[in-house]
Amino acid sequence: MDAAATCFAETGFDATSIRAIAERAGTSPETIYAAFGTKVGVLQAWIDQAVTGDDDEIPLREREAFTALAAPDDVDGALRQFVRSGRKINERVAVPIQVARAAAPSSPELAGLLAENERRRHHDFAAAVEHLTRETQIPGGLSVERAAQLVAALGSVDLYRSLVLEAGWTSTEYDDHLVRLIAAVLGLGPSPGRRSRSRPR
């Protein structure tokens, strides 16, 4: 994966061959095909590894930053941990997602990969919002689905790239302001109004 990541980052998806990855990794193309199937499979594995940060086959939803949202003793602390985890994911996926997007217009398979990754990401954000707003009235008449779409946009790799990689925000600035924005969207502030109610879907 390190060899593939280096090749993709240096020359892009289209110009990188399985043979080039194999040569850099000191293995054979047949070994890579056996492990990943196709070059798109290699890129998907790179993205998956970037999302989790390791090789452990533990789904994102079973990791601490996510499970802490299910029954948080400290909603603000759980939200802050979730934002911090999301920012670290964005740090890792910024390059592989950029590589995939650059090649997607000429590759329906890559375009499908990106669409599926985005679908999974929105699904995860919807579950997170559902957990965080179980006891909360979402302001502005937003449904859980609409609120999740807004929170997913705030936590996107695109906003991360714009603020941190391009505008020079520090990680602390990014985390602090994202926590405030998401808390405002979901009505998670310390003020009154945190009550259970039937919410539109």
Backbone as a printed PyTorch tensor [residue, N CA C, xyz], in Angstrom:
tensor([[[  0.8260,  -1.2040,   0.0000],
         [  0.0000,   0.0000,   0.0000],
         [  0.8660,   1.2620,   0.0000]],

        [[  1.9750,   1.2220,   0.7110],
         [  2.8770,   2.3840,   0.7020],
         [  3.4120,   2.6320,  -0.7100]],

        [[  3.7760,   1.5630,  -1.3960],
         [  4.2900,   1.6980,  -2.7580],
         [  3.2140,   2.2500,  -3.6840]],

        [[  1.9940,   1.7300,  -3.5620],
         [  0.8890,   2.2040,  -4.4050],
         [  0.5950,   3.6710,  -4.1220]],

        [[  0.5580,   4.0350,  -2.8490],
         [  0.2700,   5.4160,  -2.4760],
         [  1.2990,   6.3670,  -3.0680]],

        [[  2.5700,   5.9690,  -3.0090],
         [  3.6310,   6.8110,  -3.5610],
         [  3.4940,   6.9520,  -5.0730]],

        [[  3.2410,   5.8370,  -5.7500],
         [  3.0940,   5.8800,  -7.2140],
         [  1.9000,   6.7280,  -7.6320]],

        [[  0.7600,   6.5070,  -7.0090],
         [ -0.4410,   7.2670,  -7.3530],
         [ -0.2460,   8.7580,  -7.0930]],

        [[  0.3780,   9.0830,  -5.9590],
         [  0.5690,  10.4880,  -5.6070],
         [  1.5540,  11.1750,  -6.5450]],

        [[  2.5560,  10.4360,  -6.9990],
         [  3.5810,  11.0220,  -7.8630],
         [  3.1270,  11.1710,  -9.3080]],

        [[  2.4540,  10.1650,  -9.8410],
         [  2.1560,  10.1690, -11.2810],
         [  0.6730,  10.1260, -11.6220]],

        [[ -0.1930,  10.0140, -10.6080],
         [ -1.6160,   9.9410, -10.8730],
         [ -2.0690,   8.5250, -11.1590]],

        [[ -3.3770,   8.3440, -11.1930],
         [ -3.9290,   7.0010, -11.3680],
         [ -3.6640,   6.4550, -12.7650]],

        [[ -3.9790,   7.2380, -13.7910],
         [ -3.8760,   6.7410, -15.1670],
         [ -2.4490,   6.3570, -15.5420]],

        [[ -1.4750,   7.1450, -15.0940],
         [ -0.0850,   6.9050, -15.4790],
         [  0.6110,   5.8560, -14.6160]],

        [[ -0.0600,   5.3860, -13.6030],
         [  0.5280,   4.3690, -12.7270],
         [  0.0800,   2.9880, -13.1810]],

        [[  1.0190,   2.1080, -13.3920],
         [  0.6940,   0.7360, -13.7790],
         [  0.8680,  -0.2040, -12.5870]],

        [[  0.2070,  -1.3340, -12.6610],
         [  0.3950,  -2.3590, -11.6280],
         [  1.8550,  -2.7930, -11.5820]],

        [[  2.5000,  -2.8670, -12.7600],
         [  3.9120,  -3.2490, -12.7970],
         [  4.7790,  -2.2340, -12.0540]],

        [[  4.4690,  -0.9430, -12.2050],
         [  5.2440,   0.0920, -11.5030],
         [  5.0810,  -0.0440,  -9.9970]],

        [[  3.8460,  -0.3180,  -9.5570],
         [  3.6150,  -0.5110,  -8.1180],
         [  4.3830,  -1.7330,  -7.6300]],

        [[  4.3300,  -2.8220,  -8.4120],
         [  5.0210,  -4.0520,  -8.0210],
         [  6.5250,  -3.8420,  -7.9200]],

        [[  7.0850,  -3.1300,  -8.8820],
         [  8.5280,  -2.8770,  -8.8580],
         [  8.9270,  -2.0620,  -7.6340]],

        [[  8.1220,  -1.0500,  -7.3200],
         [  8.4540,  -0.2310,  -6.1440],
         [  8.3030,  -1.0360,  -4.8570]],

        [[  7.3270,  -1.9580,  -4.8470],
         [  7.0780,  -2.7530,  -3.6390],
         [  7.9890,  -3.9720,  -3.5380]],

        [[  8.7290,  -4.2670,  -4.6230],
         [  9.6010,  -5.4350,  -4.6000],
         [  8.8340,  -6.7350,  -4.6630]],

        [[  7.7310,  -6.7380,  -5.4130],
         [  6.9410,  -7.9540,  -5.5560],
         [  6.5600,  -8.1220,  -7.0210]],

        [[  5.6400,  -9.0040,  -7.3130],
         [  5.2520,  -9.2550,  -8.7060],
         [  3.8670,  -8.6780,  -8.9950]],

        [[  3.5940,  -8.3230, -10.2460],
         [  2.2390,  -7.8720, -10.6080],
         [  1.1850,  -8.9180, -10.2710]],

        [[  1.5380, -10.2100, -10.4220],
         [  0.5870, -11.2760, -10.1380],
         [  0.1580, -11.2660,  -8.6720]],

        [[  1.0920, -10.9440,  -7.7990],
         [  0.7710, -10.8720,  -6.3720],
         [ -0.2340,  -9.7550,  -6.1000]],

        [[ -0.0430,  -8.6260,  -6.7610],
         [ -0.9530,  -7.4950,  -6.5660],
         [ -2.3310,  -7.8070,  -7.1350]],

        [[ -2.3640,  -8.4030,  -8.3150],
         [ -3.6550,  -8.7840,  -8.8980],
         [ -4.3850,  -9.7780,  -7.9900]],

        [[ -3.6370, -10.7170,  -7.4080],
         [ -4.2500, -11.7170,  -6.5370],
         [ -4.8360, -11.0830,  -5.2800]],

        [[ -4.1660, -10.0420,  -4.7880],
         [ -4.6050,  -9.4130,  -3.5450],
         [ -5.7290,  -8.4000,  -3.7560]],

        [[ -5.6740,  -7.6640,  -4.8880],
         [ -6.6020,  -6.5400,  -5.0630],
         [ -7.4910,  -6.6430,  -6.2920]],

        [[ -7.2100,  -7.5380,  -7.1880],
         [ -8.0360,  -7.7300,  -8.3710],
         [ -7.7010,  -6.8030,  -9.5150]],

        [[ -7.8150,  -5.5030,  -9.2960],
         [ -7.5800,  -4.5160, -10.3450],
         [ -6.8460,  -3.3140,  -9.7560]],

        [[ -6.4540,  -2.4000, -10.6390],
         [ -5.8170,  -1.1740, -10.1680],
         [ -6.8020,  -0.3390,  -9.3620]],

        [[ -8.0690,  -0.3600,  -9.7650],
         [ -9.0980,   0.3390,  -8.9780],
         [ -9.2120,  -0.2890,  -7.5940]],

        [[ -9.0690,  -1.5990,  -7.5220],
         [ -9.0870,  -2.2710,  -6.2240],
         [ -7.9570,  -1.8160,  -5.3240]],

        [[ -6.7830,  -1.5680,  -5.9210],
         [ -5.6460,  -1.0590,  -5.1500],
         [ -5.9730,   0.3380,  -4.6090]],

        [[ -6.5480,   1.1900,  -5.4560],
         [ -6.8930,   2.5460,  -5.0260],
         [ -7.9640,   2.5160,  -3.9400]],

        [[ -8.9590,   1.6340,  -4.0880],
         [ -9.9870,   1.5100,  -3.0570],
         [ -9.3750,   1.0880,  -1.7270]],

        [[ -8.4280,   0.1520,  -1.7810],
         [ -7.7610,  -0.2850,  -0.5540],
         [ -6.9890,   0.8610,   0.0860]],

        [[ -6.3730,   1.7150,  -0.7360],
         [ -5.6560,   2.8870,  -0.2190],
         [ -6.6330,   3.8300,   0.4690]],

        [[ -7.7690,   4.0710,  -0.1370],
         [ -8.7730,   4.9480,   0.4740],
         [ -9.2990,   4.3400,   1.7730]],

        [[ -9.6000,   3.0430,   1.7540],
         [-10.1120,   2.3780,   2.9560],
         [ -9.1100,   2.4690,   4.0970]],

        [[ -7.8320,   2.2440,   3.7780],
         [ -6.7990,   2.3320,   4.8050],
         [ -6.6680,   3.7550,   5.3300]],

        [[ -6.8310,   4.7430,   4.4430],
         [ -6.7620,   6.1400,   4.8650],
         [ -7.9220,   6.4980,   5.7810]],

        [[ -9.0900,   5.9440,   5.5160],
         [-10.2610,   6.2400,   6.3510],
         [-10.0590,   5.7150,   7.7680]],

        [[ -9.6160,   4.4720,   7.9040],
         [ -9.4810,   3.8820,   9.2340],
         [ -8.1530,   4.2160,   9.9020]],

        [[ -7.1270,   4.4660,   9.0860],
         [ -5.8210,   4.7930,   9.6530],
         [ -4.9820,   3.5820,   9.9970]],

        [[ -5.4880,   2.3760,   9.7040],
         [ -4.7320,   1.1680,  10.0120],
         [ -5.2270,   0.0300,   9.1180]],

        [[ -4.6710,  -1.1570,   9.3500],
         [ -5.0460,  -2.3300,   8.5630],
         [ -6.0660,  -3.2090,   9.2720]],

        [[ -6.5050,  -2.7790,  10.4660],
         [ -7.4590,  -3.5910,  11.2140],
         [ -8.8130,  -3.5950,  10.5070]],

        [[ -9.4140,  -4.7500,  10.4320],
         [-10.7060,  -4.8740,   9.7570],
         [-11.8450,  -4.5640,  10.7240]],

        [[-11.7960,  -3.3630,  11.2850],
         [-12.8300,  -2.9020,  12.2190],
         [-13.5950,  -1.7810,  11.5400]],

        [[-14.8930,  -1.9570,  11.2840],
         [-15.6640,  -0.9060,  10.6160],
         [-15.6210,   0.4020,  11.3860]],

        [[-15.7440,   1.5010,  10.6580],
         [-15.6830,   2.8290,  11.2750],
         [-16.7100,   2.9690,  12.3880]],

        [[-17.8770,   2.4070,  12.2040],
         [-18.9450,   2.5540,  13.1930],
         [-18.6740,   1.7930,  14.4800]],

        [[-17.6990,   0.8890,  14.4670],
         [-17.3730,   0.1420,  15.6720],
         [-16.1590,   0.7150,  16.3880]],

        [[-15.6880,   1.8530,  15.9210],
         [-14.5370,   2.4920,  16.5480],
         [-14.9840,   3.5230,  17.5850]],

        [[-14.0710,   3.8420,  18.5050],
         [-14.4300,   4.6130,  19.6940],
         [-15.0830,   5.9480,  19.3840]],

        [[-14.5480,   6.6850,  18.4020],
         [-15.0840,   8.0160,  18.1100],
         [-16.5410,   7.9500,  17.6840]],

        [[-16.9480,   6.8020,  17.1440],
         [-18.3340,   6.6540,  16.7070],
         [-19.1950,   6.0550,  17.8100]],

        [[-18.6980,   5.0080,  18.4710],
         [-19.5010,   4.3500,  19.5020],
         [-19.7640,   5.2720,  20.6810]],

        [[-18.8720,   6.2510,  20.9020],
         [-19.0790,   7.2070,  22.0070],
         [-20.3190,   8.0550,  21.7910]],

        [[-20.8050,   8.1360,  20.5530],
         [-21.9860,   8.9430,  20.2620],
         [-23.2810,   8.2360,  20.6440]],

        [[-23.2310,   6.9350,  20.8150],
         [-24.4540,   6.1670,  21.0250],
         [-25.1460,   6.5280,  22.3310]],

        [[-24.3800,   6.6800,  23.3980],
         [-24.9500,   7.0360,  24.6970],
         [-23.9530,   7.9340,  25.4260]],

        [[-23.7540,   9.1560,  24.9110],
         [-22.7040,  10.0040,  25.4600],
         [-23.0400,  10.5540,  26.8500]],

        [[-22.0910,  10.4260,  27.7940],
         [-22.2320,  11.0830,  29.0900],
         [-21.9870,  12.5790,  28.9330]],

        [[-21.1570,  12.9250,  27.9750],
         [-20.7920,  14.3130,  27.7050],
         [-20.9700,  14.5470,  26.2040]],

        [[-22.1030,  15.1720,  25.8310],
         [-22.4070,  15.3530,  24.4150],
         [-21.3500,  16.2090,  23.7340]],

        [[-20.9290,  17.2930,  24.3890],
         [-19.9220,  18.1610,  23.7850],
         [-18.6090,  17.4070,  23.5880]],

        [[-18.2290,  16.6090,  24.5840],
         [-16.9970,  15.8400,  24.4730],
         [-17.0830,  14.8020,  23.3720]],

        [[-18.2390,  14.1450,  23.2550],
         [-18.4200,  13.1450,  22.2070],
         [-18.3820,  13.7940,  20.8290]],

        [[-19.0340,  14.9650,  20.7070],
         [-19.0170,  15.6830,  19.4250],
         [-17.6080,  16.1220,  19.0800]],

        [[-16.8660,  16.6030,  20.0640],
         [-15.4940,  17.0450,  19.8110],
         [-14.6230,  15.8730,  19.3780]],

        [[-14.8090,  14.7270,  19.9980],
         [-14.0360,  13.5450,  19.6140],
         [-14.4020,  13.1180,  18.1980]],

        [[-15.6770,  13.2060,  17.8440],
         [-16.1250,  12.8400,  16.5030],
         [-15.5320,  13.7780,  15.4570]],

        [[-15.5290,  15.0830,  15.7480],
         [-14.9570,  16.0690,  14.8230],
         [-13.4580,  15.8490,  14.6730]],

        [[-12.7860,  15.5920,  15.7800],
         [-11.3360,  15.3590,  15.7260],
         [-11.0250,  14.1190,  14.8880]],

        [[-11.8040,  13.0710,  15.0820],
         [-11.6100,  11.8550,  14.3010],
         [-11.8630,  12.1160,  12.8180]],

        [[-12.9140,  12.8870,  12.5140],
         [-13.2120,  13.2220,  11.1270],
         [-12.1190,  14.0420,  10.4800]],

        [[-11.5370,  14.9580,  11.2440],
         [-10.4420,  15.7650,  10.7010],
         [ -9.2170,  14.9010,  10.4040]],

        [[ -8.9300,  13.9470,  11.2680],
         [ -7.7970,  13.0540,  11.0260],
         [ -8.0400,  12.1830,   9.7930]],

        [[ -9.2960,  11.7700,   9.5980],
         [ -9.6290,  11.0180,   8.3850],
         [ -9.3880,  11.8930,   7.1610]],

        [[ -9.8390,  13.1480,   7.2190],
         [ -9.6440,  14.0590,   6.0900],
         [ -8.1630,  14.2930,   5.8070]],

        [[ -7.3520,  14.3560,   6.8520],
         [ -5.9080,  14.4970,   6.6570],
         [ -5.3660,  13.3430,   5.8240]],

        [[ -5.8830,  12.1520,   6.1050],
         [ -5.3540,  10.9460,   5.4350],
         [ -5.9570,  10.7310,   4.0530]],

        [[ -7.2250,  11.1030,   3.8650],
         [ -7.8790,  10.7860,   2.5810],
         [ -7.7580,  11.8980,   1.5450]],

        [[ -7.2460,  13.0690,   1.9320],
         [ -7.1980,  14.2020,   1.0030],
         [ -6.4860,  13.8340,  -0.2980]],

        [[ -5.3320,  13.1880,  -0.1970],
         [ -4.5720,  12.8490,  -1.4110],
         [ -5.2330,  11.7200,  -2.2010]],

        [[ -5.5850,  10.5730,  -1.5860],
         [ -6.2120,   9.5200,  -2.3950],
         [ -7.5280,   9.9390,  -3.0470]],

        [[ -8.3180,  10.7590,  -2.3640],
         [ -9.5640,  11.2190,  -2.9720],
         [ -9.2580,  12.1450,  -4.1470]],

        [[ -8.2460,  12.9880,  -4.0100],
         [ -7.8550,  13.8640,  -5.1050],
         [ -7.3910,  13.0460,  -6.3160]],

        [[ -6.6200,  11.9860,  -6.0720],
         [ -6.1560,  11.1100,  -7.1510],
         [ -7.3520,  10.4600,  -7.8480]],

        [[ -8.2890,   9.9580,  -7.0690],
         [ -9.4560,   9.2940,  -7.6400],
         [-10.3210,  10.2650,  -8.4310]],

        [[-10.5230,  11.4530,  -7.9110],
         [-11.3570,  12.4400,  -8.6070],
         [-10.7380,  12.8740,  -9.9260]],

        [[ -9.4140,  12.9970,  -9.9560],
         [ -8.7430,  13.4340, -11.1840],
         [ -8.9330,  12.4300, -12.3130]],

        [[ -9.0240,  11.1400, -11.9670],
         [ -9.1380,  10.1030, -12.9940],
         [-10.5740,   9.6720, -13.2450]],

        [[-11.5010,  10.0350, -12.3660],
         [-12.8870,   9.5600, -12.4650],
         [-13.5920,   9.9170, -13.7660]],

        [[-13.3550,  11.1280, -14.3640],
         [-14.0740,  11.4510, -15.5980],
         [-13.8520,  10.4590, -16.7410]],

        [[-12.7110,   9.7840, -16.7420],
         [-12.4260,   8.8220, -17.8160],
         [-12.5810,   7.3770, -17.3550]],

        [[-13.0830,   7.1840, -16.1290],
         [-13.2180,   5.8260, -15.6010],
         [-14.5510,   5.6710, -14.8740]],

        [[-15.5390,   5.0510, -15.5130],
         [-16.8210,   4.8090, -14.8390],
         [-16.6590,   4.0080, -13.5480]],

        [[-15.6830,   3.0970, -13.5330],
         [-15.4620,   2.2900, -12.3320],
         [-14.9980,   3.1650, -11.1720]],

        [[-14.0970,   4.1000, -11.4530],
         [-13.6460,   5.0140, -10.4110],
         [-14.7630,   5.9540,  -9.9760]],

        [[-15.5470,   6.4290, -10.9280],
         [-16.6760,   7.2930, -10.5910],
         [-17.6470,   6.5570,  -9.6680]],

        [[-17.8590,   5.2780,  -9.9540],
         [-18.7200,   4.4770,  -9.0960],
         [-18.1250,   4.2770,  -7.7190]],

        [[-16.8060,   4.1000,  -7.6550],
         [-16.1190,   3.9580,  -6.3800],
         [-16.3190,   5.2040,  -5.5180]],

        [[-16.1330,   6.3790,  -6.1170],
         [-16.3030,   7.6350,  -5.3840],
         [-17.7420,   7.8090,  -4.9180]],

        [[-18.6900,   7.4630,  -5.7790],
         [-20.1010,   7.5900,  -5.4120],
         [-20.4400,   6.6730,  -4.2450]],

        [[-19.9120,   5.4580,  -4.2550],
         [-20.1670,   4.5210,  -3.1650],
         [-19.5150,   4.9880,  -1.8740]],

        [[-18.2980,   5.4950,  -1.9630],
         [-17.6360,   6.0280,  -0.7690],
         [-18.4230,   7.1810,  -0.1670]],

        [[-18.9620,   8.0400,  -1.0310],
         [-19.7460,   9.1810,  -0.5490],
         [-21.0590,   8.7080,   0.0680]],

        [[-21.6690,   7.6980,  -0.5170],
         [-22.9000,   7.1490,   0.0450],
         [-22.6450,   6.5930,   1.4450]],

        [[-21.5540,   5.8570,   1.6050],
         [-21.2180,   5.3070,   2.9140],
         [-20.9300,   6.4090,   3.9200]],

        [[-20.2530,   7.4680,   3.4600],
         [-19.9240,   8.5760,   4.3630],
         [-21.1960,   9.2590,   4.8600]],

        [[-22.1410,   9.5120,   3.9620],
         [-23.3970,  10.1500,   4.3680],
         [-24.2010,   9.2340,   5.2910]],

        [[-24.1220,   7.9390,   5.0560],
         [-24.8080,   6.9820,   5.9210],
         [-24.2420,   7.0540,   7.3360]],

        [[-22.9140,   7.1510,   7.4450],
         [-22.2750,   7.2590,   8.7550],
         [-22.6520,   8.5660,   9.4490]],

        [[-22.6790,   9.6680,   8.6900],
         [-23.0470,  10.9500,   9.2880],
         [-24.5020,  10.9420,   9.7470]],

        [[-25.3770,  10.2970,   8.9920],
         [-26.7840,  10.2220,   9.3860],
         [-26.9290,   9.4780,  10.7100]],

        [[-26.1780,   8.3860,  10.8710],
         [-26.2280,   7.6360,  12.1260],
         [-25.6820,   8.4720,  13.2800]],

        [[-24.6040,   9.2270,  13.0160],
         [-24.0250,  10.0840,  14.0610],
         [-25.0170,  11.1540,  14.5010]],

        [[-25.6710,  11.7910,  13.5420],
         [-26.6610,  12.8290,  13.8720],
         [-27.8270,  12.2240,  14.6390]],

        [[-28.2500,  11.0440,  14.2320],
         [-29.3370,  10.3490,  14.9380],
         [-28.9780,  10.1370,  16.4010]],

        [[-27.7480,   9.6950,  16.6600],
         [-27.2970,   9.4980,  18.0410],
         [-27.2770,  10.8160,  18.8090]],

        [[-26.6750,  11.8320,  18.2210],
         [-26.4590,  13.0950,  18.9330],
         [-27.7530,  13.8490,  19.2150]],

        [[-28.7690,  13.6530,  18.4140],
         [-29.9940,  14.4410,  18.5510],
         [-31.1480,  13.6350,  19.1390]],

        [[-30.8240,  12.5140,  19.7560],
         [-31.8820,  11.6700,  20.3170],
         [-32.7070,  12.4280,  21.3510]],

        [[-32.0670,  13.3050,  22.1220],
         [-32.7570,  14.0570,  23.1760],
         [-32.8960,  15.5320,  22.8190]],

        [[-32.7410,  15.8590,  21.5630],
         [-32.6090,  17.2670,  21.1760],
         [-33.5860,  17.6630,  20.0830]],

        [[-34.0880,  18.8610,  20.1740],
         [-34.8980,  19.4340,  19.1040],
         [-33.9740,  20.1180,  18.1030]],

        [[-33.9720,  19.6520,  16.8750],
         [-33.1270,  20.2570,  15.8540],
         [-33.7420,  21.5860,  15.4360]],

        [[-32.9750,  22.6730,  15.4700],
         [-33.5280,  23.9940,  15.1260],
         [-33.9030,  24.1150,  13.6510]],

        [[-34.7390,  25.0960,  13.3750],
         [-35.0310,  25.4640,  11.9930],
         [-35.9240,  24.4930,  11.2430]],

        [[-36.5370,  23.5520,  11.9660],
         [-37.4130,  22.6100,  11.2930],
         [-36.6960,  21.5770,  10.4430]],

        [[-35.3980,  21.4190,  10.6410],
         [-34.6370,  20.4410,   9.8660],
         [-35.0050,  19.0240,  10.2850]],

        [[-35.1610,  18.1440,   9.3170],
         [-35.2950,  16.7200,   9.6120],
         [-33.9130,  16.1670,   9.9300]],

        [[-33.8810,  14.9680,  10.4850],
         [-32.5960,  14.3220,  10.7490],
         [-31.8170,  14.1520,   9.4450]],

        [[-32.5130,  13.7820,   8.3810],
         [-31.8460,  13.5790,   7.0950],
         [-31.2030,  14.8600,   6.5850]],

        [[-31.9520,  15.9850,   6.6450],
         [-31.4090,  17.2590,   6.1740],
         [-30.2580,  17.7160,   7.0680]],

        [[-30.4150,  17.5370,   8.3650],
         [-29.3500,  17.9220,   9.2880],
         [-28.0940,  17.1050,   9.0220]],

        [[-28.2670,  15.8130,   8.7350],
         [-27.1170,  14.9510,   8.4390],
         [-26.4190,  15.3920,   7.1660]],

        [[-27.1940,  15.8040,   6.1610],
         [-26.5960,  16.2880,   4.9200],
         [-25.7650,  17.5460,   5.1730]],

        [[-26.2700,  18.4270,   6.0180],
         [-25.5500,  19.6650,   6.3270],
         [-24.2800,  19.3760,   7.1230]],

        [[-24.3870,  18.4920,   8.1090],
         [-23.2200,  18.1330,   8.9190],
         [-22.1720,  17.4140,   8.0660]],

        [[-22.6170,  16.5570,   7.1440],
         [-21.6760,  15.8690,   6.2520],
         [-20.9300,  16.8660,   5.3790]],

        [[-21.6330,  17.9170,   4.9380],
         [-20.9700,  18.9430,   4.1320],
         [-19.9310,  19.6930,   4.9660]],

        [[-20.2590,  19.9810,   6.2170],
         [-19.3100,  20.6780,   7.0900],
         [-18.0820,  19.8160,   7.3700]],

        [[-18.2810,  18.5020,   7.4370],
         [-17.1650,  17.6010,   7.7320],
         [-16.4830,  17.0380,   6.5050]],

        [[-16.7610,  17.6200,   5.3430],
         [-16.2180,  17.0730,   4.0970],
         [-14.7300,  17.3390,   3.9360]],

        [[-14.0860,  16.5110,   3.1190],
         [-12.6780,  16.7110,   2.8170],
         [-12.4720,  18.0130,   2.0470]],

        [[-13.4990,  18.4520,   1.3200],
         [-13.3820,  19.6900,   0.5480],
         [-13.2570,  20.9040,   1.4620]],

        [[-14.0770,  20.9590,   2.5150],
         [-13.9760,  22.0760,   3.4560],
         [-12.6660,  21.9980,   4.2220]],

        [[-12.2500,  20.7800,   4.5720],
         [-10.9590,  20.6100,   5.2520],
         [ -9.8220,  21.1400,   4.3900]],

        [[ -9.8050,  20.7620,   3.1100],
         [ -8.7540,  21.2280,   2.2110],
         [ -8.7770,  22.7550,   2.1070]],

        [[ -9.9740,  23.3330,   1.9730],
         [-10.0940,  24.7740,   1.8100],
         [ -9.5750,  25.5300,   3.0220]],

        [[ -9.9380,  25.0780,   4.2130],
         [ -9.5790,  25.8200,   5.4250],
         [ -8.1750,  25.5050,   5.9250]],

        [[ -7.8180,  24.2200,   5.9790],
         [ -6.5430,  23.8250,   6.5920],
         [ -5.4000,  23.8260,   5.5780]],

        [[ -5.5890,  23.1450,   4.4570],
         [ -4.4920,  23.0120,   3.4950],
         [ -4.2830,  24.2660,   2.6610]],

        [[ -5.3510,  25.0050,   2.3940],
         [ -5.2200,  26.1950,   1.5440],
         [ -5.2060,  27.5000,   2.3380]],

        [[ -6.0970,  27.6450,   3.3010],
         [ -6.1730,  28.9010,   4.0570],
         [ -5.2450,  28.9210,   5.2720]],

        [[ -4.6970,  27.7660,   5.6420],
         [ -3.7110,  27.7350,   6.7190],
         [ -4.2730,  27.6650,   8.1230]],

        [[ -5.5240,  27.2580,   8.2720],
         [ -6.0650,  27.0930,   9.6200],
         [ -5.2920,  25.9970,  10.3510]],

        [[ -5.1510,  26.1600,  11.6620],
         [ -4.5580,  25.0930,  12.4650],
         [ -5.6090,  24.0190,  12.7340]],

        [[ -5.1450,  22.8450,  13.1500],
         [ -6.0720,  21.7720,  13.4880],
         [ -7.0030,  22.1840,  14.6210]],

        [[ -6.4660,  22.9260,  15.5880],
         [ -7.2810,  23.3800,  16.7210],
         [ -8.3680,  24.3430,  16.2630]],

        [[ -8.0140,  25.2870,  15.4010],
         [ -9.0080,  26.2180,  14.8710],
         [-10.1020,  25.4650,  14.1220]],

        [[ -9.6920,  24.5530,  13.2920],
         [-10.6490,  23.7690,  12.5030],
         [-11.5920,  23.0040,  13.4210]],

        [[-11.0260,  22.2800,  14.3870],
         [-11.8520,  21.4820,  15.2920],
         [-12.8240,  22.3630,  16.0810]],

        [[-12.3060,  23.4490,  16.6610],
         [-13.1350,  24.3060,  17.5120],
         [-14.3160,  24.8900,  16.7490]],

        [[-14.0510,  25.4120,  15.5650],
         [-15.1300,  26.0580,  14.8140],
         [-16.1000,  25.0380,  14.2340]],

        [[-15.6000,  23.8730,  13.8560],
         [-16.5070,  22.8490,  13.3430],
         [-17.4290,  22.3440,  14.4510]],

        [[-16.8890,  22.1700,  15.6490],
         [-17.7220,  21.7590,  16.7810],
         [-18.8190,  22.7850,  17.0230]],

        [[-18.4630,  24.0790,  16.9990],
         [-19.4620,  25.1290,  17.2330],
         [-20.5370,  25.1200,  16.1350]],

        [[-20.1110,  24.9790,  14.8890],
         [-21.0610,  24.9930,  13.7820],
         [-22.0120,  23.8010,  13.8410]],

        [[-21.4670,  22.6140,  14.0820],
         [-22.3090,  21.4220,  14.1340],
         [-23.2480,  21.4820,  15.3400]],

        [[-22.7350,  21.9500,  16.4660],
         [-23.5850,  22.0910,  17.6500],
         [-24.7420,  23.0460,  17.3790]],

        [[-24.4620,  24.1330,  16.6510],
         [-25.5200,  25.0860,  16.3140],
         [-26.5450,  24.4720,  15.3660]],

        [[-26.0680,  23.7370,  14.3750],
         [-26.9800,  23.0900,  13.4230],
         [-27.8990,  22.1120,  14.1380]],

        [[-27.3590,  21.3640,  15.0940],
         [-28.1170,  20.3020,  15.7560],
         [-28.8060,  20.7520,  17.0400]],

        [[-28.5920,  22.0120,  17.4440],
         [-29.2040,  22.4890,  18.6790],
         [-28.6090,  21.8530,  19.9140]],

        [[-27.2930,  21.6910,  19.9210],
         [-26.6140,  21.0190,  21.0310],
         [-25.9680,  21.9880,  22.0030]],

        [[-26.3390,  23.2610,  21.9410],
         [-25.7530,  24.2360,  22.8570],
         [-26.2330,  24.0240,  24.2710]],

        [[-25.6200,  24.7360,  25.2300],
         [-25.9790,  24.5730,  26.6400],
         [-27.2930,  25.2310,  27.0030]],

        [[-27.8890,  25.9810,  26.0550],
         [-29.1110,  26.7030,  26.3680],
         [-30.2920,  25.7540,  26.4680]],

        [[-31.4140,  26.2150,  27.0590],
         [-32.6060,  25.3750,  27.1570],
         [-33.0870,  24.9670,  25.7750]],

        [[-33.9860,  23.9980,  25.7490],
         [-34.5380,  23.5600,  24.4760],
         [-34.0970,  22.1670,  24.1040]],

        [[-33.2820,  21.5650,  24.9780],
         [-32.8460,  20.1970,  24.7170],
         [-33.8940,  19.2600,  25.2680]],

        [[-34.8410,  18.9310,  24.4630],
         [-35.9300,  18.0750,  24.9130],
         [-36.2590,  17.0630,  23.8140]],

        [[-36.8330,  15.9820,  24.2390],
         [-37.2360,  14.9770,  23.2680],
         [-38.4940,  15.4270,  22.5570]],

        [[-38.5750,  15.0710,  21.2940],
         [-39.8060,  15.3500,  20.5820],
         [-39.8510,  14.4510,  19.3540]],

        [[-40.9980,  14.3510,  18.7670],
         [-41.1070,  13.5890,  17.5330],
         [-40.5600,  14.4400,  16.3950]],

        [[-39.5690,  13.9150,  15.6480],
         [-38.9090,  14.7110,  14.6310],
         [-39.3080,  14.2530,  13.2400]],

        [[-39.3580,  15.1990,  12.2970],
         [-39.6510,  14.8070,  10.9270],
         [-38.5090,  13.9980,  10.3470]],

        [[-38.8140,  13.0610,   9.4600],
         [-37.7720,  12.2160,   8.8480],
         [-37.5460,  12.6390,   7.4180]]])
